[in-house]
Amino acid sequence: MLNKKIFIPKKYQKYGEIDEEEVIRRTNAYELQLKGQTIANLQYNKMELEEATEFAEFLRADRTITVADLRWNVICSAGVIQIANALWRNKSLLTLNVDSNVIGPDGARALGNLLRKNKTLTCLTLGINIIQAEGGVDIGEALERNKTLKELNLFHVELMPDGCHAIGRGLRVHPALTSLNIFDNNVGPCGAKDIANALRKNNTLKWLNIGSNNIGWFGSKDIADMLKVNTSLTYLDISANYMGSEGMKYISEGLALNKTLLEVDMTSNSTPFEGVECFADMLTYNTTIEKFDMTYCDVNDEGAYKIARAIRVNPTLTEVTLGGNNISPDGCREIALALKENPRTLTKLWGIPLGPFAELVFRLNPLYLHECNEVILKCYVDEVFEKSEEHIAAMWTQH
């Protein structure tokens, strides 16, 4: 539903007598009531300094907006400084998203100063803003004093190792943060070590994305050692990190001792067979992981056989993604046979062209038949051959 106190930048008020809904349609500027939140949606509006200043004045007087979505504008550091200053007095805003603007290090410093004093903001997103290491240091130092932030998104902001070091230092002592996204910041092995060391002490963070940071096998070892002792993480994204076989072995060793992680994303880590084998062996006795993604990890038939063996005996897996790998029809057949033998928990398989075995798998495994018909209809099952049920059954028997 629309809020009568809607904020519309002055440059859009030229529409004059056009009714409010038409202005909203043309400008994409509106407030929306959703699930108890009042959302100011101002994304994709080409907002610059003038409009950001107007919005800051609006925030100073407003007591209703809880979410400000300012993504994909051209708000500069001066505009963010105005908004941050307004939020020193605003007590209602819980979420601020300035993803994909041009706030720079100075804007990050203003938001860091805000975090030092603000006691209501729980979610801050600065993704795709080049705040660099300098801005990362300001945000990290602010975390050491902030007590209320729960979600921090710093993806693709060029943190580099120095910025990540500050974030890790803040994470070590922050009492409330549950989600941290530092995807694509080139933090390297040193940054991975800083985050890992922080998570040896921190027991609140549940969701971590450290993907695409070039941590290599060396950084993987630090993450793995952290996993052995951490008791809070439930989601980990370490995709596209050039871990190789050695890094995968370390991560598998860490997961073998971890008791809380439910979902692991290892997409785009080229992994020779030895690494896949270690991961599959870990899955045979792991009793907590529910979902894993090994898309584009160079898994071949040997790796597929090992994963199939794990699927047969694992009691907790519900979703497996293996798209973009080098698995032949023989490897797919092995996965299909494993699915037949484990009807207990696994209900979603993405990225495997089961081909002529697909129909039989879904027919013999009630959970698949009930929950995963959409896999055949719209996802990654590439080939479902039109064959008679007798023909498919005969093929299954032969193999």
Secondary structure, DSSP 8 states (H G I E B T S, - for coil): -B-TT----GGGGGGTTS-HHHHHHHH--EEEEETTEEEEE-TTS---HHHHHHHHHHHHH-SS--EEE--SS--BHHHHHHHHHHTTT--S--EEE--SSB-HHHHHHHHHHHHHH-SS--EEE--S---HHHHHHHHHHHHTT-S---EEE-TTS--HHHHHHHHHHHHHH-SS--EEE--S---HHHHHHHHHHHHHH-----EEE--SS--HHHHHHHHHHHHTT--S--EEE--SS--HHHHHHHHHHHHHH-SS--EEE-TT----HHHHHHHHHHHHH-SS--EEE-TTS---HHHHHHHHHHHHH-SS--EEE-TTS---HHHHHHHHHHHHH--SS--EEES---GGGHHHHHHH-HHHHHH-HHHHHHSS--------HHHHHHHHHH-
